[in-house]
């Protein structure tokens, strides 16, 4: 069906000019429809985009929640590691405390004894040498933190082991006077009290009264109790790390061979047995079979009787 057409007449009264315009309704209706539909189409497009954006945001939110959950878990794990390390550091600090006098005595031990006690050096852990400049993501950061903490744990283990070794050496270092009394003879050359000839005295003589206690000067194991020539009644204590002490001219024994002793334990009593001119204790210290001057190690008095 043909489209209806309409004519619009415009007349100018002053000039008498008449103008005519013929219009077809279909193009007008189509144009009006397009104009009316355009906001609807824009609205539908905006709605679709908004829906798509919401979906993207929801997916991003879920991904962030999952990532945050992983970070929370990683943070909790790191906090636990840090707490464990703090406890380990406090424990090492408590165990590393050492009596200053005993520390000075340990410094006077032969280098070979100290080296045997500490077991040599350890290689440097190089995993901690990575730098933050290589990081790209938070996962990298957490990964590096875990690596650094594990490295610190490893190094603390080494430090703890060294503290234990040092404490073991401290316990094994002969540092107290083995008996109360007065020093009647030191280590070195002297006149032999029996022959009057020049003689080398291998230890200290500490004079005292008959039956006074004799103390172990460090922790160790009794490896000998019995008569031995000029020493008379003799006790030998092995302290480990190549260290031994000898206690001669004893009246009797308070320990048996194989017994474990601590510093300050009574192991016997002052006597006058063997090649002796009076009641006293003969005391020697050996490191790897070689005599040491006990005076350089004696830093503490024995406990009272």
VMD Tcl script that draws the C-alpha trace (Angstrom):
set ca {
  {0.00 0.00 0.00}
  {1.32 3.37 -0.97}
  {2.36 5.70 1.72}
  {0.07 8.64 2.35}
  {1.54 12.00 1.47}
  {0.61 15.39 2.96}
  {1.23 18.91 1.66}
  {1.99 21.80 3.99}
  {1.21 25.32 2.59}
  {2.94 28.39 3.98}
  {1.70 31.81 2.72}
  {3.38 35.18 3.28}
  {0.57 37.77 3.52}
  {2.76 40.72 2.99}
  {4.25 39.45 -0.24}
  {1.66 36.93 -1.29}
  {4.31 34.24 -1.73}
  {3.03 30.76 -1.10}
  {5.35 27.86 -0.31}
  {4.38 24.18 -0.35}
  {6.12 21.18 1.27}
  {5.02 17.62 0.61}
  {5.74 15.08 3.38}
  {5.45 11.30 3.62}
  {4.46 9.94 7.08}
  {6.43 6.66 6.84}
  {9.91 8.23 6.97}
  {8.71 10.46 9.77}
  {7.37 7.55 11.79}
  {10.55 5.58 11.11}
  {12.73 8.48 12.24}
  {10.58 9.04 15.34}
  {10.76 5.31 16.09}
  {14.51 5.28 15.70}
  {14.87 8.31 17.94}
  {12.54 6.76 20.50}
  {14.28 3.37 20.34}
  {17.81 4.75 20.57}
  {17.74 5.42 24.37}
  {16.25 1.95 24.90}
  {19.01 0.35 22.86}
  {21.64 2.39 24.68}
  {20.07 1.38 27.99}
  {20.06 -2.31 27.00}
  {23.70 -2.07 25.92}
  {24.62 -0.33 29.15}
  {22.76 -3.00 31.12}
  {24.60 -5.78 29.29}
  {27.92 -4.05 29.92}
  {27.06 -3.47 33.56}
  {26.09 -7.12 33.91}
  {29.37 -8.14 32.31}
  {31.30 -5.74 34.56}
  {29.51 -7.10 37.64}
  {30.37 -10.64 36.60}
  {34.00 -9.62 36.10}
  {34.05 -7.85 39.45}
  {32.50 -10.90 41.13}
  {35.11 -13.16 39.59}
  {37.87 -10.73 40.57}
  {36.45 -10.52 44.10}
  {36.40 -14.29 44.42}
  {39.97 -14.48 43.14}
  {41.05 -11.80 45.62}
  {39.28 -13.63 48.47}
  {41.10 -16.84 47.55}
  {44.40 -14.94 47.30}
  {43.78 -13.20 50.63}
  {42.99 -16.56 52.23}
  {46.30 -17.90 50.91}
  {48.10 -14.82 52.21}
  {46.43 -15.17 55.62}
  {47.51 -18.78 55.74}
  {51.04 -17.88 54.69}
  {51.15 -15.04 57.22}
  {50.01 -17.35 60.01}
  {52.66 -19.87 59.01}
  {55.35 -17.18 58.97}
  {54.18 -15.84 62.35}
  {54.45 -19.36 63.77}
  {57.97 -19.69 62.35}
  {58.97 -16.32 63.78}
  {57.54 -17.23 67.20}
  {59.48 -20.50 67.12}
  {62.66 -18.64 66.19}
  {62.14 -16.14 69.02}
  {61.79 -19.02 71.49}
  {64.93 -20.65 70.07}
  {66.88 -17.39 70.36}
  {65.77 -16.93 73.98}
  {66.75 -20.52 74.77}
  {70.17 -20.08 73.16}
  {70.65 -16.81 75.05}
  {69.84 -18.52 78.36}
  {72.17 -21.44 77.64}
  {75.00 -19.23 76.40}
  {75.45 -17.45 79.74}
  {78.81 -18.47 81.20}
  {80.67 -17.57 84.38}
  {83.27 -14.92 83.39}
  {86.03 -16.63 85.39}
  {85.28 -19.97 83.74}
  {85.26 -18.29 80.32}
  {88.72 -16.87 81.00}
  {89.93 -20.30 82.08}
  {88.60 -21.85 78.87}
  {90.52 -19.25 76.85}
  {93.73 -20.59 78.38}
  {93.14 -24.13 77.16}
  {95.34 -25.33 74.28}
  {93.98 -24.51 70.83}
  {93.79 -28.20 69.91}
  {91.46 -28.85 72.86}
  {89.14 -25.99 71.93}
  {89.15 -27.03 68.27}
  {88.22 -30.59 69.22}
  {85.38 -29.31 71.38}
  {83.87 -27.02 68.73}
  {84.24 -29.52 65.90}
  {85.70 -27.09 63.34}
  {83.98 -24.48 61.19}
  {80.78 -24.74 59.17}
  {80.06 -23.56 55.66}
  {78.14 -20.34 55.23}
  {74.53 -20.75 54.20}
  {74.27 -18.85 50.94}
  {70.50 -19.06 50.50}
  {70.10 -15.86 52.53}
  {72.11 -13.90 49.97}
  {69.13 -13.49 47.61}
  {67.89 -9.89 47.41}
  {64.45 -8.31 47.39}
  {65.21 -6.76 44.00}
  {64.41 -10.11 42.39}
  {60.85 -10.16 43.70}
  {57.92 -9.78 41.37}
  {54.76 -10.88 43.20}
  {53.54 -11.24 46.79}
  {54.03 -15.00 46.37}
  {57.69 -14.29 45.64}
  {57.87 -12.20 48.82}
  {56.35 -14.93 50.98}
  {58.56 -17.49 49.29}
  {61.69 -15.49 50.03}
  {60.59 -14.87 53.62}
  {60.09 -18.61 54.09}
  {63.54 -19.24 52.61}
  {65.15 -16.63 54.86}
  {63.40 -17.98 57.96}
  {64.41 -21.54 57.10}
  {67.96 -20.29 56.60}
  {67.83 -18.55 59.97}
  {66.47 -21.72 61.59}
  {69.37 -23.66 60.08}
  {71.91 -21.15 61.34}
  {70.30 -21.10 64.80}
  {70.62 -24.88 64.86}
  {74.33 -24.49 64.18}
  {74.62 -21.78 66.86}
  {72.70 -23.95 69.34}
  {74.99 -26.90 68.61}
  {78.04 -24.67 69.14}
  {76.61 -23.39 72.43}
  {76.08 -26.98 73.57}
  {79.66 -27.85 72.61}
  {81.03 -24.80 74.39}
  {78.97 -25.63 77.50}
  {80.25 -29.20 77.37}
  {83.82 -27.88 77.18}
  {83.08 -25.47 80.04}
  {81.83 -28.35 82.19}
  {84.96 -30.36 81.29}
  {87.46 -27.56 82.01}
  {89.36 -28.13 85.31}
  {88.78 -24.77 86.96}
  {88.39 -25.15 90.76}
  {90.96 -25.91 93.42}
  {90.90 -29.64 94.10}
  {91.35 -29.21 97.85}
  {91.48 -26.57 100.55}
  {94.85 -25.81 102.05}
  {98.05 -24.06 101.08}
  {100.23 -24.44 98.04}
  {103.40 -26.20 99.17}
  {104.90 -26.85 95.73}
  {104.23 -25.59 92.22}
  {104.83 -27.21 88.85}
  {108.35 -27.03 87.49}
  {111.93 -27.64 88.58}
  {112.62 -28.01 92.31}
  {114.89 -29.79 94.77}
  {113.79 -33.39 95.33}
  {112.71 -33.62 99.01}
  {114.10 -37.16 99.27}
  {117.42 -36.95 97.38}
  {118.22 -33.24 97.32}
  {118.80 -33.46 93.57}
  {117.26 -31.26 90.88}
  {113.84 -32.62 90.00}
  {110.87 -31.71 87.77}
  {107.58 -31.55 89.65}
  {104.68 -32.49 87.33}
  {101.87 -30.73 89.18}
  {100.78 -28.88 92.31}
  {101.11 -29.98 95.92}
  {98.33 -28.66 98.15}
  {99.08 -29.31 101.81}
  {96.26 -29.89 104.25}
  {95.06 -31.96 107.14}
  {94.55 -35.69 107.00}
  {91.13 -36.64 105.60}
  {90.22 -33.26 104.05}
  {87.93 -33.64 100.99}
  {89.37 -33.79 97.50}
  {87.11 -32.43 94.76}
  {86.74 -33.23 91.07}
  {87.77 -30.04 89.30}
  {85.46 -30.63 86.30}
  {82.83 -33.03 85.01}
  {84.11 -36.34 83.72}
  {84.45 -40.10 84.14}
  {86.68 -41.81 86.71}
  {89.03 -44.00 84.65}
  {91.40 -45.12 87.42}
  {91.29 -45.68 91.18}
  {94.15 -47.57 92.79}
  {97.74 -47.63 93.83}
  {100.28 -46.35 91.30}
  {103.94 -46.13 92.34}
  {105.04 -42.78 93.71}
  {101.50 -41.39 93.41}
  {100.27 -43.78 96.09}
  {96.51 -43.95 96.04}
  {95.63 -42.27 92.73}
  {92.41 -41.20 91.02}
  {92.40 -40.26 87.32}
  {89.39 -38.48 85.82}
  {88.86 -38.21 82.05}
  {86.96 -35.05 81.15}
  {86.75 -35.59 77.40}
  {88.24 -33.34 74.72}
  {91.67 -34.80 75.57}
  {91.61 -33.43 79.16}
  {92.54 -35.53 82.23}
  {93.23 -34.75 85.90}
  {95.18 -36.80 88.44}
  {94.79 -36.77 92.23}
  {97.63 -38.48 94.13}
  {98.71 -39.44 97.69}
  {95.05 -39.97 98.67}
  {93.98 -41.44 101.99}
  {91.04 -43.24 100.35}
  {88.53 -43.11 97.47}
  {84.93 -41.84 97.47}
  {84.26 -42.98 93.89}
  {84.75 -46.13 91.86}
  {86.22 -46.59 88.42}
  {83.60 -45.81 85.75}
  {81.70 -43.33 87.93}
  {80.44 -40.06 86.42}
  {81.39 -36.98 88.44}
  {80.54 -33.30 88.29}
  {82.68 -30.32 89.15}
  {82.80 -30.04 92.96}
  {81.95 -33.70 93.73}
  {84.05 -35.24 96.52}
  {86.12 -38.05 95.04}
  {88.54 -38.83 97.89}
  {90.41 -37.44 100.87}
  {93.85 -35.96 101.49}
  {96.41 -38.56 102.52}
  {100.12 -39.31 102.73}
  {100.49 -42.39 100.53}
  {103.20 -43.17 98.00}
  {106.30 -41.01 97.69}
  {105.17 -38.29 100.07}
  {106.66 -36.34 102.98}
  {103.39 -35.29 104.58}
  {99.67 -34.96 104.19}
  {98.94 -33.23 100.91}
  {97.26 -33.65 97.52}
  {99.32 -33.98 94.37}
  {97.29 -32.58 91.44}
  {98.05 -32.75 87.71}
  {96.26 -31.62 84.51}
  {96.96 -33.16 81.11}
  {95.80 -32.13 77.64}
  {96.23 -34.76 74.93}
  {98.76 -36.52 77.17}
  {100.87 -33.40 77.78}
  {101.15 -31.74 81.17}
  {99.55 -28.33 81.68}
  {100.33 -25.99 84.55}
  {97.19 -26.29 86.72}
  {97.70 -22.80 88.14}
  {96.77 -21.20 84.82}
  {93.35 -22.90 84.95}
  {92.44 -22.53 88.64}
  {89.94 -19.69 88.88}
  {87.47 -20.83 91.55}
  {87.70 -22.10 95.10}
  {86.15 -25.48 96.02}
  {82.96 -25.48 98.04}
  {83.31 -25.51 101.82}
  {83.54 -28.80 103.66}
}
mol new
graphics top color blue
foreach p $ca { graphics top sphere $p radius 0.5 }
foreach p [lrange $ca 0 end-1] q [lrange $ca 1 end] { graphics top cylinder $p $q radius 0.2 }
display resetview
